[in-house]
Amino acid sequence: MGLSKTIWSNPTEYIRTVKPENPVIFFSPAVLQAAARRFIDGFPGMVTYAVKTNPSEVVIENLAAAGVRGFDVASPNEMRLVRRLAPDAAMHYNNPVRSRAEIAVAVELGVKSYSVDSATELEKLIELVPAENCEISVRFKLPVAGAAYNFGAKFGATVELSAQLLKRVAEAGFIPSLTFHPGTQCTDPHAWESYIRAGAEIAQLAGVTVARLNVGGGFPNHRLQAVVPQIEDTFALIDRVATEAFGDQRPLLVCEPGRGLCGDAFTHIAKVKAVRDGQHVFLNDGVYGALAELPLVGIIDRIEVVDSEGRKRNGALESRIVFGPTCDSVDRIPGELMLDEGVSEGDFLVIHGMGAYSIATNTRFNGFGELTIATVLSLKV
Ligand SMILES: *Cc1c(COP(=O)(O)O)cnc(C)c1O
């Protein structure tokens, strides 16, 4: 009887041994737990995790083990997942539009924090949720700045409407709070500054002392070799501006990163199925699979090429057009990728920083998308 090996040294050991035909995403618990500690030690407030970013059980479990005590949830299924894996954790239900049935599940599962960005949805909450010890955060928005993807396009109230909603929250006996999301992969710390100052203005307009200010997710992960995110600088700026803007009414701070926590803990590999006429590289994964986010948020250039034995290619780089496996013409990685000139059929593209919005949004379109998660001690190839 042999024991199956479930923890690998690194991606190349896996490639050599398993010779996978389908895409694989490698998970490093050590990297994830280090990211969690970096947030917990550095952020001047409570750290929660936005479950949608990567709802894998191993992610929730490792974050809970590393000390994350709160989770941003958007649906009953996410709530049940968190209750099962981290029964004592706080749940912040920060999807500002909910059906009555969904609200009933949240009340049943003990959710004590909700966000809202409209008068109608606020009245629904006031009607259905017991006010005692329960927080309602008003989600506000500003014209977008600094992020890769505009979150204000769907959710968030203007400063004036937010002040009215905040007043109503307080009058209805709920704990009044504020929340915003500066946009995902936000590499400009000053986006947070504008939002925090606007938050103080809303509190003043409403004449309400805000209990907590949730500064959202949006913290970047390492996608471009040349841009190493300095999240400690953002933490310091948030801390300084919160005091400047709110003075002795400074609220407790909360953050709810998704990408910033799990992005760098996963490395993805896709096999080269063909190099057509020396130019077009066809992979076994693409924009309907784990690479769904690249056209939306921009390319990751932390890519290496290894051969079928897991040996890294070290030749000169050349630009290549790269396609996914489906028959749909949008299934192409935008632009051209700089890949090793020797890239050949049977090689693997190793893409680092792939933990966010990859496993979660992978589809089975055209019969592809069978993705294995493998645990490794190190993500280095
Ligand atoms: C998606 C989302 C997050 C996480 O965003 P990241 O950019 O991945 O950090 C946090 N809060 C809310 C409300 C979200 O919708």
The ligand as an SDF file (V2000), in Angstrom:
LIG
                    3D

 15 15  0  0  0  0  0  0  0  0999 V2000
  -14.7390   42.2140   -4.4500 C   0  0  0  0  0  0  0  0  0  0  0  0
  -14.8700   42.9490   -3.1960 C   0  0  0  0  0  0  0  0  0  0  0  0
  -13.7720   43.0310   -2.3110 C   0  0  0  0  0  0  0  0  0  0  0  0
  -12.4070   42.4780   -2.6340 C   0  0  0  0  0  0  0  0  0  0  0  0
  -11.7960   43.2480   -3.6070 O   0  0  0  0  0  0  0  0  0  0  0  0
  -10.2340   43.0610   -3.9620 P   0  0  0  0  0  0  0  0  0  0  0  0
   -9.9960   44.0990   -4.9760 O   0  0  0  0  0  0  0  0  0  0  0  0
  -10.0540   41.6680   -4.4670 O   0  0  0  0  0  0  0  0  0  0  0  0
   -9.4490   43.2860   -2.7190 O   0  0  0  0  0  0  0  0  0  0  0  0
  -13.9770   43.6810   -1.1070 C   0  0  0  0  0  0  0  0  0  0  0  0
  -15.1750   44.2060   -0.7900 N   0  0  0  0  0  0  0  0  0  0  0  0
  -16.2470   44.1630   -1.6080 C   0  0  0  0  0  0  0  0  0  0  0  0
  -17.5290   44.7680   -1.1770 C   0  0  0  0  0  0  0  0  0  0  0  0
  -16.1150   43.5370   -2.8380 C   0  0  0  0  0  0  0  0  0  0  0  0
  -17.1830   43.4930   -3.6530 O   0  0  0  0  0  0  0  0  0  0  0  0
  1  2  1  0
  2  3  1  0
  2 14  2  0
  3  4  1  0
  3 10  2  0
  4  5  1  0
  5  6  1  0
  6  7  2  0
  6  8  1  0
  6  9  1  0
 10 11  1  0
 11 12  2  0
 12 13  1  0
 12 14  1  0
 14 15  1  0
M  END
$$$$
